[in-house]
């Protein structure tokens, strides 16, 4: 768990520092689609894994 938190923090701050907000405003549907697919899938898989 601490390794996952560290990875999230490192990736968030290193990748977020390179985001150009003008490009993000034009292509907002890409991150939204990834979140709509990835977040529920991650929650479902983690829930299923924790119950077994």
C-alpha atoms as one frame of an Amber mdcrd trajectory, in Angstrom:
protein
   0.000   0.000   0.000   2.729   2.586   0.774   4.371   1.788  -2.556   1.108
   2.471  -4.392   0.656   5.796  -2.615   4.234   6.795  -3.419   3.751   5.861
  -7.070   0.553   7.894  -7.271   2.219  10.940  -5.747   5.280  10.737  -7.989
   3.275  10.241 -11.167   0.726  12.893 -10.263   3.222  15.630  -9.542   5.652
  14.817 -12.345   2.989  14.381 -15.046   0.717  17.154 -13.822   3.535  19.665
 -14.061   3.677  19.167 -17.845  -0.031  19.610 -18.589  -0.897  22.430 -20.928
  -4.325  23.625 -19.893  -5.154  24.986 -23.348  -4.694  21.503 -24.823  -6.618
  19.949 -21.952  -9.556  22.279 -22.581  -9.637  21.185 -26.227  -9.256  17.447
 -25.509 -11.204  17.093 -22.252 -13.077  14.039 -23.507  -9.959  11.829 -23.502
  -9.200  12.012 -19.756 -12.918  11.833 -19.004 -13.310   8.635 -21.026 -10.302
   7.089 -19.317 -11.705   7.937 -15.900 -15.162   6.615 -16.792 -13.667   3.275
 -17.814 -10.698   2.968 -15.487 -12.120   4.103 -12.163 -15.136   1.752 -12.043
 -13.023  -1.115 -13.368 -10.403  -0.531 -10.691 -13.001  -0.284  -7.929 -14.766
  -3.439  -9.120 -11.567  -5.457  -9.425 -10.239  -4.319  -6.048 -13.601  -5.067
  -4.399 -13.764  -8.500  -5.963 -10.186  -9.249  -4.995 -10.729  -8.166  -1.401
 -13.795 -10.377  -0.973 -11.960 -13.572  -1.921
